[in-house]
């Protein structure tokens, strides 16, 4: 009888731990903001929404060649020193030429305390290929 009680308590304890882990895991995910990376299609969807800040981390010469309208250029090498130019209260999509530097840009912003930031896969090359707006 004592053995059954001990086994029952252990089972209850394990169940409680598992339920707690599931609860805290889902709570953490819901507070995590945006996913680390998004597709070009999802980037375009977000680009069309009010209050979304699209940050291009390419170099000036790349921007001059062509860029996504109504976005902000802060070259990757300058971003850490210029994070104060990025709005803390907006959803932020970081873009670059092909999707590599945008991951670095996202990480710089996350280290600076931004939580609602993502990187767009494919970059402006994929964006242009899909027929999304670019200028000049």
Helices and strands as residue ranges (DSSP letters): H 2-30, E 37-38, H 40-47, E 52-56, H 60-65, E 72-73, H 76-79, G 80-85, E 91-95, H 101-111, E 117-120, H 123-129
